Amino acid sequence: MSDRGRRPAIAVAVLAAAVAIGAAPVAWAFRARIVRPEAVVLGDAAAALSGPTPGATALFTVPVGEKVGVEGASGEWTHVSLPNGWHGWVPSVSLGRVDR
């Protein structure tokens, strides 16, 4: 293939890569706002721990009424995220699921 034939192919590949890279943050935002389940802390404030065990390190406290993203679960623990990006594990009984 001549240089003339390669240039358009390279340009198309570079453009496709740029579109894919630009779409990644949009896809992540869609997942975070639409797909990811949410919950709210009920009863007392919940200590968010570094792991799904009672002996894990306390990282921060999630106040009553705070809405959190649900990232996953392990046994009786739920992995949550706050809007500021903090993540931790809280007892599942401390949370009420939010229906959308």
C-alpha positions in Angstrom: 0.0 0.0 0.0 1.4 3.4 -0.9 1.8 6.3 1.6 -1.3 7.9 0.1 -3.4 4.8 0.9 -2.0 4.5 4.5 -2.7 8.1 5.6 -6.5 7.9 5.5 -6.4 4.5 7.2 -4.2 6.0 10.0 -6.4 9.0 10.3 -9.5 6.9 10.7 -7.8 4.7 13.3 -6.7 7.8 15.3 -10.1 9.3 15.1 -11.8 6.1 16.2 -9.4 5.9 19.2 -10.1 9.5 20.2 -13.9 8.8 20.1 -13.5 5.7 22.2 -11.4 7.5 24.8 -13.8 10.4 24.8 -16.8 8.1 25.3 -15.3 6.3 28.3 -16.1 9.1 30.9 -19.6 9.4 29.5 -20.2 5.6 29.9 -18.8 5.7 33.4 -21.1 8.6 34.4 -24.1 6.8 32.9 -23.3 3.7 35.0 -22.8 5.8 38.1 -26.0 7.7 37.7 -28.4 5.3 36.1 -27.3 1.7 36.5 -25.6 1.6 40.0 -28.1 0.9 42.8 -28.3 3.4 45.7 -29.1 3.1 49.4 -29.6 5.4 52.3 -28.2 5.0 55.8 -31.0 4.2 58.3 -31.1 4.3 62.1 -27.7 5.3 63.5 -24.7 6.6 61.5 -22.7 3.8 60.0 -18.9 3.4 60.3 -17.5 2.6 56.8 -14.7 0.1 57.2 -11.8 -0.9 55.0 -13.1 -4.4 54.5 -16.2 -6.6 55.1 -15.3 -7.7 58.6 -16.0 -6.2 62.1 -12.2 -5.9 62.8 -11.4 -3.9 59.7 -10.1 -0.3 60.0 -12.7 2.4 60.3 -12.3 4.9 57.4 -15.1 7.4 57.9 -18.6 7.7 59.2 -21.7 7.8 57.0 -24.4 10.0 58.6 -28.0 8.9 58.9 -30.0 9.8 55.8 -26.9 9.9 53.6 -27.5 8.4 50.1 -24.7 6.1 49.0 -23.9 4.2 45.9 -23.9 0.4 46.2 -20.8 -1.1 44.6 -21.3 -4.7 45.8 -21.9 -7.0 48.7 -20.2 -9.7 50.7 -22.2 -11.7 53.2 -23.8 -9.2 55.6 -21.7 -6.3 54.4 -22.3 -3.8 51.6 -19.5 -1.9 49.7 -20.6 1.7 49.3 -19.3 4.8 47.7 -20.0 8.5 48.5 -20.3 11.3 45.9 -16.8 12.5 46.9 -15.3 9.2 45.8 -14.7 7.6 49.2 -15.4 3.9 49.4 -16.0 1.6 52.4 -17.9 -1.4 53.8 -20.9 -0.9 56.1 -23.3 -3.5 57.6 -26.1 -4.2 55.2 -28.6 -3.9 58.0 -27.7 -0.2 58.2 -29.0 0.5 54.7 -32.3 0.8 53.0 -32.3 0.4 49.2 -33.5 3.3 47.1 -35.9 2.4 44.3 -35.6 4.4 41.1 
